[in-house]
Amino acid sequence: MNQTFKFTKYIVVMVMVGLMLGSGFLTATASKNAPVQMVPQNFSALADTVSPAVVHIRVEKTVKGSGPAFDQFNRNPYGIPEQFKDFFGRNFGQQRQPEFKRPGQGSGFIIDKNGYIVTNNHVVDGADKIKVVLKDDSEYNAEIVGSDPVTDIALIKVDAKGNLPTVPMASSDNLKVGEWVAAIGSPFGLEHTVTAGIVSAKGRVIGSGPYDDFIQTDASINPGNSGGPLINMRGEIVGINTMIIAGGNGIGFAIPIDQAKDIVAQLKTSGGVTRGWLGITIQDLKGELAEYYGVKDKSGVLVASVVPGDPADQAGIKPKDIITEVDGKKVTTSRDLTNLAAKLGVGDTSTVTVWRDGHQKTFDLKVGKRPLTMAAASDQKQPETKGEYGFEVTELTPEIAQRYKIEETAGVVVIHVDPNGKAKEAGIQQGDLIIEVNRENVVSVKDFKKLIDQHQKGEGVDLLVKRMNSGLMVIRLA
């Protein structure tokens, strides 16, 4: 009996010591790092504070067609192949379609007591009527102040009497992966729905445009959440909920609020956004491309092409230069340079540092205004030629550039690849733009044939190729 009591006492003491040590360990850990709240007790106070500044947006748009109920009767399930459209005429199978009103919805948040509301451009774009509904069920008609389709941000305004509730903005740069966040909006029209999750990732590039830099979160986001706020546990906005991945579960994306602040400010003052423009296309240095240019740390951005007559061209920057700094700020990735350029003042002079042929050079560049589109330009035309590696190339003409969506102005285009040839085996594809052969520029078919003839008897031929949606790559012909 006595031995049993001693054993039980020993077990109790050991458990208490373990708990004390565990508590001490947790306390020590927390003292070295900022306290982290693993699971918030509830989101009630957060929702009560922020929800009054979140709005439900209803829109009405005029679209052409016979209406959703009749789309199935006018839709060809197989489509009309392009060659038959050319044969029968471009308007073959098309009918004159009437207009009808299509409703839409989204979310937004009030940033100014005078009635300025931030939302997504795709929520209000093309809207004939915009209605804003607050949490207290009061409704207001809204007008578009300005929009930026490139980043999918819009600013609208309501004429409301009295002060409207607002929500403060934080810095999304300070947001940490794994940090708790909440989304408030109107998914499927269910107004002021609150969902919670964590920041799954930052800096996501999902191919939506030149300014991809999204916050990924597993806080539930659905159609109707677009334009609503992503908030931290202090009730501050860190992002604008924007999109989801079709078929994805727990994958949503928000525009970082730091990216949106400057855009919203411009929309408020001028109704539009003006961005700086260097006049170049760029690409990250990765893998074989970095080795090809002798860049060991893969730092810097490769200039893939320069638009003739634009700021970079006038400053002396050339294709294949590697940009490492702009105004003393280090450039590591294409996203770095794109964001830096967008913030440059149009007409201002910036200093651009590049690495060229093993030497550092500095150029003074007068910043231009970013255009909406870039046009390919070339008026040279030469006969097609067929190489011994099993592929054909032709000159880069405006027609060829448009066909293959090429923006560069020099090089030759692959128009045919023998399925049994060496080029096919090496990875060459139709539509590839060949810019260099063994580090020597290719301007015409004549240049290309001459360079191939010079090098094909050697150890191999390295082709610098530009491919749509893939960028620059090096392909070796054995």
C-alpha positions as CSV (number, residue, x, y, z in Angstrom):
1,M,0.0,0.0,0.0
2,N,2.8,2.4,1.0
3,Q,4.8,1.5,-2.1
4,T,1.7,2.1,-4.3
5,F,1.2,5.6,-2.7
6,K,4.9,6.5,-3.3
7,F,4.7,5.4,-6.9
8,T,1.6,7.4,-7.5
9,K,3.1,10.4,-5.8
10,Y,6.2,10.0,-8.0
11,I,4.0,10.0,-11.2
12,V,2.2,13.1,-10.1
13,V,5.4,14.9,-9.3
14,M,6.9,14.0,-12.7
15,V,3.8,15.2,-14.5
16,M,3.9,18.5,-12.7
17,V,7.6,18.9,-13.5
18,G,6.9,18.1,-17.1
19,L,4.1,20.7,-17.3
20,M,6.4,23.3,-15.6
21,L,9.2,22.6,-18.0
22,G,6.8,22.7,-21.0
23,S,5.4,26.0,-19.7
24,G,8.9,27.4,-19.3
25,F,9.9,26.3,-22.7
26,L,6.8,27.9,-24.3
27,T,7.5,31.1,-22.3
28,A,11.1,31.1,-23.4
29,T,10.2,30.6,-27.0
30,A,7.7,33.4,-26.8
31,S,10.2,35.7,-25.2
32,K,12.7,35.3,-28.1
33,N,10.0,35.8,-30.8
34,A,7.0,38.0,-31.1
35,P,3.9,36.3,-29.4
36,V,1.9,34.3,-31.9
37,Q,-1.7,33.6,-31.3
38,M,-2.1,30.1,-32.7
39,V,-5.9,30.0,-32.8
40,P,-8.0,33.2,-32.3
41,Q,-10.7,32.7,-29.7
42,N,-13.4,34.3,-32.0
43,F,-13.8,36.7,-34.8
44,S,-16.9,38.5,-33.4
45,A,-15.2,41.7,-32.3
46,L,-13.4,41.8,-35.6
47,A,-16.6,41.4,-37.6
48,D,-18.5,44.0,-35.5
49,T,-15.7,46.5,-36.1
50,V,-15.1,46.1,-39.8
51,S,-18.4,44.9,-41.3
52,P,-20.1,48.4,-41.2
53,A,-17.5,49.6,-43.7
54,V,-17.9,46.7,-46.0
55,V,-20.6,47.1,-48.7
56,H,-22.5,44.9,-51.1
57,I,-22.4,46.0,-54.7
58,R,-25.2,45.3,-57.2
59,V,-24.7,46.2,-60.8
60,E,-26.7,46.0,-64.0
61,K,-24.9,45.7,-67.4
62,T,-26.2,45.7,-70.9
63,V,-24.9,42.8,-73.0
64,K,-25.6,41.5,-76.5
65,G,-27.3,38.2,-76.9
66,S,-30.6,36.5,-76.6
67,G,-30.3,36.1,-72.8
68,P,-29.0,33.2,-70.7
69,A,-32.1,31.2,-71.0
70,F,-31.7,31.0,-74.8
71,D,-27.9,30.6,-75.1
72,Q,-28.2,26.9,-75.5
73,F,-30.3,27.2,-78.6
74,N,-27.7,29.4,-80.4
75,R,-24.6,27.6,-79.3
76,N,-22.8,25.2,-81.7
77,P,-21.4,22.4,-79.4
78,Y,-18.7,21.7,-81.9
79,G,-17.8,25.3,-82.9
80,I,-16.9,26.4,-86.4
81,P,-13.3,25.6,-87.4
82,E,-11.3,28.6,-88.5
83,Q,-10.7,27.2,-92.0
84,F,-14.5,26.9,-92.6
85,K,-15.0,30.4,-91.3
86,D,-12.6,31.7,-93.9
87,F,-14.4,29.6,-96.6
88,F,-18.0,30.5,-95.7
89,G,-17.2,34.0,-94.4
90,R,-16.3,35.4,-91.0
91,N,-20.0,36.0,-90.1
92,F,-21.2,32.5,-91.1
93,G,-23.6,31.0,-88.5
94,Q,-23.9,34.3,-86.6
95,Q,-27.2,35.9,-86.0
96,R,-28.1,39.5,-85.1
97,Q,-28.4,39.4,-81.3
98,P,-30.5,41.7,-79.2
99,E,-29.4,43.4,-76.0
100,F,-30.5,42.4,-72.6
101,K,-29.8,43.4,-69.0
102,R,-27.5,41.2,-66.9
103,P,-27.3,41.6,-63.2
104,G,-24.0,41.3,-61.3
105,Q,-22.7,41.6,-57.8
106,G,-19.6,42.0,-55.7
107,S,-18.2,43.6,-52.6
108,G,-16.2,46.7,-51.6
109,F,-15.1,48.7,-48.6
110,I,-15.4,52.4,-47.6
111,I,-12.0,54.2,-47.3
112,D,-13.3,57.8,-46.9
113,K,-16.2,59.2,-44.9
114,N,-17.2,61.2,-48.0
115,G,-18.2,58.0,-49.7
116,Y,-15.2,56.7,-51.6
117,I,-15.3,52.9,-52.0
118,V,-12.7,50.5,-53.3
119,T,-13.7,47.4,-55.3
120,N,-12.5,45.3,-58.2
121,N,-12.7,46.7,-61.8
122,H,-14.3,43.6,-63.0
123,V,-17.2,44.1,-60.6
124,V,-18.2,47.5,-62.0
125,D,-16.7,47.5,-65.5
126,G,-19.3,48.3,-68.1
127,A,-22.1,48.8,-65.5
128,D,-25.1,50.9,-66.4
129,K,-26.2,51.1,-62.8
130,I,-24.3,50.6,-59.6
131,K,-26.1,50.2,-56.3
132,V,-24.3,50.0,-52.9
133,V,-25.9,48.4,-49.9
134,L,-24.5,49.0,-46.4
135,K,-24.8,46.7,-43.4
136,D,-27.7,48.8,-42.0
137,D,-29.6,48.1,-45.3
138,S,-29.3,51.7,-46.5
139,E,-28.8,51.9,-50.3
140,Y,-27.1,54.4,-52.5
141,N,-26.5,54.9,-56.2
142,A,-22.8,54.9,-57.0
143,E,-20.7,56.4,-59.8
144,I,-17.3,55.2,-61.1
145,V,-14.5,57.7,-60.1
146,G,-11.8,55.8,-61.9
147,S,-10.6,52.3,-62.7
148,D,-7.4,50.4,-63.6
149,P,-8.1,47.2,-65.6
150,V,-4.4,46.2,-65.4
151,T,-4.5,45.6,-61.7
152,D,-8.3,45.1,-61.5
153,I,-8.9,48.0,-59.1
154,A,-11.7,50.5,-59.2
155,L,-12.8,53.4,-57.1
156,I,-16.5,54.3,-56.9
157,K,-18.3,57.0,-54.9
158,V,-21.7,57.4,-53.2
159,D,-23.3,60.7,-52.2
160,A,-24.3,59.9,-48.7
161,K,-25.3,62.4,-46.0
162,G,-23.4,62.2,-42.8
163,N,-20.1,60.4,-42.0
164,L,-19.8,56.8,-43.3
165,P,-17.9,54.1,-41.4
166,T,-14.4,53.4,-42.7
167,V,-11.8,50.8,-42.2
168,P,-8.0,51.5,-41.7
169,M,-5.3,50.1,-44.0
170,A,-2.2,48.3,-42.8
171,S,1.0,47.4,-44.6
172,S,0.8,44.2,-46.6
173,D,4.6,44.0,-46.6
174,N,4.5,43.3,-42.9
175,L,2.1,40.4,-43.4
176,K,3.6,37.0,-42.6
177,V,2.9,33.6,-44.2
178,G,0.8,31.6,-41.6
179,E,-0.8,34.7,-40.1
180,W,-4.5,34.6,-39.5
181,V,-6.7,36.7,-41.8
182,A,-10.4,37.1,-42.4
183,A,-12.4,37.9,-45.5
184,I,-15.7,39.9,-45.4
185,G,-18.0,40.1,-48.4
186,S,-21.1,38.9,-50.2
187,P,-20.3,35.5,-51.7
188,F,-23.3,34.4,-53.9
189,G,-25.1,37.5,-52.7
190,L,-25.0,36.4,-49.0
191,E,-24.2,39.9,-47.6
192,H,-21.5,40.4,-44.9
193,T,-20.3,36.9,-44.8
194,V,-17.2,36.5,-42.6
195,T,-14.7,33.7,-43.4
196,A,-11.3,33.1,-41.8
197,G,-8.1,31.4,-42.6
198,I,-4.4,32.0,-42.9
199,V,-2.0,33.6,-45.3
200,S,-1.0,30.6,-47.4
201,A,1.7,32.5,-49.5
202,K,2.8,35.9,-50.7
203,G,4.0,37.2,-54.0
204,R,2.1,34.7,-56.0
205,V,2.4,35.0,-59.8
206,I,-0.6,33.5,-61.5
207,G,-0.4,34.9,-65.0
208,S,-3.1,37.5,-64.7
209,G,-0.9,40.5,-65.9
210,P,2.3,42.3,-65.6
211,Y,1.8,43.3,-62.0
212,D,1.1,39.8,-60.5
213,D,1.9,39.9,-56.8
214,F,-0.9,38.2,-55.0
215,I,-1.6,37.2,-51.4
216,Q,-2.8,33.6,-51.4
217,T,-5.2,32.7,-48.5
218,D,-7.3,29.7,-47.5
219,A,-10.0,32.0,-46.1
220,S,-13.0,31.0,-48.1
221,I,-13.5,33.3,-51.1
222,N,-16.3,32.8,-53.6
223,P,-18.0,34.7,-56.4
224,G,-19.4,37.8,-54.8
225,N,-16.4,38.3,-52.5
226,S,-14.6,40.2,-55.3
227,G,-13.6,43.7,-54.1
228,G,-14.1,42.9,-50.5
229,P,-11.4,43.3,-47.8
230,L,-8.9,40.8,-46.5
231,I,-8.2,41.9,-42.9
232,N,-5.7,41.1,-40.3
233,M,-6.5,40.3,-36.6
234,R,-6.2,44.0,-35.8
235,G,-9.1,44.9,-38.1
236,E,-6.9,46.5,-40.7
237,I,-7.1,45.9,-44.5
238,V,-4.1,44.0,-45.9
239,G,-5.6,43.0,-49.3
240,I,-8.4,43.2,-51.8
241,N,-10.1,39.8,-52.5
242,T,-10.0,39.4,-56.2
243,M,-10.1,35.9,-57.6
244,I,-10.2,32.2,-57.1
245,I,-8.9,29.2,-59.1
246,A,-11.6,27.3,-60.9
247,G,-12.1,24.0,-59.1
248,G,-9.7,25.0,-56.3
249,N,-10.6,24.4,-52.7
250,G,-9.3,26.8,-50.1
251,I,-7.3,28.8,-52.7
252,G,-8.1,32.5,-53.0
253,F,-6.1,35.5,-54.0
254,A,-6.0,39.1,-52.9
255,I,-4.3,42.2,-54.2
256,P,-1.8,43.5,-51.5
257,I,-3.0,46.7,-50.1
258,D,0.4,48.3,-50.5
259,Q,0.1,47.9,-54.2
260,A,-3.4,49.3,-54.2
261,K,-2.7,52.4,-52.2
262,D,-0.9,54.4,-54.9
263,I,-3.4,53.2,-57.5
264,V,-6.4,54.3,-55.5
265,A,-4.8,57.7,-54.8
266,Q,-4.3,58.3,-58.5
267,L,-7.8,57.2,-59.3
268,K,-9.1,59.6,-56.7
269,T,-7.2,62.6,-58.1
270,S,-7.2,61.9,-61.9
271,G,-9.6,59.0,-62.6
272,G,-6.8,57.0,-64.1
273,V,-3.3,55.5,-63.5
274,T,-0.1,56.7,-65.1
275,R,2.9,54.3,-65.0
276,G,6.5,54.7,-65.9
277,W,7.8,53.0,-69.0
278,L,11.3,51.9,-70.0
279,G,10.5,50.5,-73.4
280,I,11.8,47.0,-72.9
281,T,10.7,43.4,-72.5
282,I,12.4,41.5,-69.7
283,Q,12.9,38.0,-68.3
284,D,14.3,36.4,-65.2
285,L,17.6,34.7,-65.3
286,K,17.1,31.0,-64.5
287,G,18.9,27.7,-65.1
288,E,20.7,27.4,-68.5
289,L,19.9,31.0,-69.3
290,A,21.9,32.2,-66.3
291,E,24.8,29.9,-67.3
292,Y,24.6,31.1,-70.9
293,Y,25.2,34.7,-69.8
294,G,27.7,33.7,-67.1
295,V,25.6,35.0,-64.2
296,K,26.4,32.9,-61.2
297,D,24.1,34.3,-58.6
298,K,21.2,34.7,-61.0
299,S,20.7,38.3,-59.8
300,G,19.4,40.9,-62.3
301,V,16.9,40.9,-65.1
302,L,17.7,40.1,-68.7
303,V,16.6,42.6,-71.4
304,A,14.9,40.4,-74.0
305,S,14.1,43.2,-76.4
306,V,14.2,47.0,-76.7
307,V,11.4,49.0,-78.4
308,P,13.0,51.3,-81.0
309,G,12.8,55.0,-80.2
310,D,11.5,54.4,-76.6
311,P,13.3,55.5,-73.4
312,A,15.7,52.5,-73.0
313,D,16.7,52.6,-76.7
314,Q,17.4,56.4,-76.5
315,A,19.4,55.9,-73.4
316,G,21.6,53.2,-75.0
317,I,20.3,50.1,-73.3
318,K,20.5,47.0,-75.6
319,P,19.0,43.5,-75.8
320,K,20.9,41.0,-73.6
321,D,21.9,43.7,-71.1
322,I,21.3,42.5,-67.5
323,I,19.7,45.2,-65.4
324,T,20.9,45.1,-61.8
325,E,19.8,48.4,-60.3
326,V,17.4,51.3,-60.9
327,D,18.1,54.5,-59.0
328,G,20.3,52.6,-56.6
329,K,17.6,50.0,-55.8
330,K,18.7,46.5,-56.5
331,V,16.8,44.5,-59.1
332,T,16.6,40.7,-58.6
333,T,13.5,39.6,-60.5
334,S,11.3,40.8,-63.3
335,R,8.6,41.6,-60.8
336,D,11.1,43.9,-59.0
337,L,11.8,45.8,-62.1
338,T,8.2,46.0,-63.3
339,N,7.0,47.4,-60.0
340,L,9.9,49.9,-59.8
341,A,9.3,51.1,-63.3
342,A,5.6,51.6,-62.7
343,K,6.3,53.9,-59.8
344,L,8.8,56.1,-61.7
345,G,7.5,59.6,-62.6
346,V,6.8,60.1,-66.3
347,G,9.3,62.6,-67.6
348,D,11.8,62.1,-64.7
349,T,15.3,60.9,-65.3
350,S,16.4,57.6,-63.7
351,T,19.7,55.9,-63.4
352,V,19.8,52.3,-64.7
353,T,22.7,50.1,-64.0
354,V,23.4,47.1,-66.3
355,W,25.9,44.3,-66.8
356,R,27.1,44.0,-70.4
357,D,29.8,41.7,-71.7
358,G,31.4,41.4,-68.2
359,H,31.4,45.1,-67.5
360,Q,29.1,47.3,-65.5
361,K,27.5,50.3,-67.3
362,T,25.2,53.1,-66.1
363,F,22.7,54.9,-68.2
364,D,20.5,58.0,-67.6
365,L,17.1,57.2,-68.9
366,K,14.1,59.6,-69.3
367,V,11.1,57.8,-68.1
368,G,8.2,57.5,-70.6
369,K,4.5,56.7,-70.1
370,R,3.5,53.0,-70.3
371,P,1.4,52.4,-73.4
372,L,-1.6,50.0,-73.4
373,T,-0.1,47.8,-76.1
374,M,3.1,47.1,-77.9
375,A,3.2,46.6,-81.7
376,A,5.7,44.4,-83.5
377,A,7.6,46.2,-86.2
378,S,9.5,44.8,-89.2
379,D,9.1,45.3,-92.9
380,Q,11.9,42.9,-94.0
381,K,10.9,39.9,-96.0
382,Q,13.1,37.1,-97.4
383,P,12.3,33.7,-98.9
384,E,12.0,30.9,-96.5
385,T,15.0,28.6,-96.0
386,K,15.3,25.0,-94.8
387,G,18.2,23.9,-92.6
388,E,19.9,20.5,-92.5
389,Y,18.6,20.0,-88.9
390,G,15.0,19.5,-90.0
391,F,13.3,22.9,-89.6
392,E,12.4,25.9,-91.7
393,V,12.7,29.6,-90.8
394,T,11.6,32.8,-92.3
395,E,12.0,36.5,-91.8
396,L,10.1,38.3,-89.1
397,T,7.5,40.3,-90.9
398,P,4.5,42.2,-89.4
399,E,2.2,39.4,-90.6
400,I,4.4,36.7,-89.1
401,A,4.8,38.7,-85.8
402,Q,1.0,39.0,-85.5
403,R,0.5,35.4,-86.3
404,Y,2.8,34.1,-83.6
405,K,2.3,37.1,-81.2
406,I,5.9,38.2,-81.4
407,E,6.8,41.6,-80.0
408,E,10.5,41.6,-80.9
409,T,11.8,43.3,-84.0
410,A,14.8,41.1,-85.0
411,G,15.4,37.4,-85.5
412,V,14.0,34.6,-87.6
413,V,10.9,32.6,-87.0
414,V,10.6,28.8,-87.1
415,I,7.6,28.0,-89.4
416,H,8.0,24.2,-89.7
417,V,9.7,21.4,-87.8
418,D,10.3,18.0,-89.2
419,P,8.8,15.5,-86.7
420,N,11.7,13.1,-87.3
421,G,14.5,15.7,-87.4
422,K,17.2,16.7,-85.0
423,A,15.5,20.1,-84.3
424,K,12.4,18.3,-83.1
425,E,14.5,16.1,-80.8
426,A,16.3,19.1,-79.4
427,G,13.0,20.8,-78.5
428,I,12.5,23.4,-81.3
429,Q,8.9,24.3,-81.9
430,Q,7.0,26.1,-84.6
431,G,6.7,29.8,-83.7
432,D,10.0,30.0,-81.9
433,L,12.0,33.2,-82.6
434,I,15.7,32.5,-83.0
435,I,17.7,35.6,-81.8
436,E,21.2,34.2,-81.6
437,V,23.4,31.4,-82.9
438,N,26.3,30.7,-80.6
439,R,26.0,34.2,-79.0
440,E,26.0,35.9,-82.4
441,N,23.0,38.1,-83.4
442,V,20.6,36.9,-86.0
443,V,18.9,39.6,-87.9
444,S,17.9,37.9,-91.2
445,V,17.6,34.4,-92.7
446,K,20.9,35.1,-94.5
447,D,22.6,35.7,-91.1
448,F,21.1,32.6,-89.7
449,K,22.1,30.3,-92.6
450,K,25.7,31.8,-92.5
451,L,26.1,31.2,-88.8
452,I,24.6,27.7,-89.0
453,D,27.0,26.8,-91.8
454,Q,30.0,28.1,-89.8
455,H,29.2,26.2,-86.6
456,Q,27.5,23.0,-87.6
457,K,30.8,21.2,-88.2
458,G,31.9,22.0,-84.6
459,E,30.8,20.5,-81.3
460,G,27.3,21.9,-81.6
461,V,25.1,24.9,-82.1
462,D,23.5,26.9,-79.3
463,L,20.4,28.7,-80.2
464,L,19.0,31.6,-78.1
465,V,15.3,31.2,-78.6
466,K,12.3,33.4,-77.6
467,R,9.1,31.3,-77.1
468,M,5.6,32.7,-76.5
469,N,4.6,32.2,-72.8
470,S,8.0,30.8,-72.0
471,G,10.5,33.6,-72.6
472,L,14.1,33.1,-73.6
473,M,15.7,29.7,-73.6
474,V,18.8,28.0,-74.9
475,I,18.5,25.0,-77.2
476,R,21.5,23.0,-78.3
477,L,21.6,21.3,-81.7
478,A,23.9,18.3,-81.6
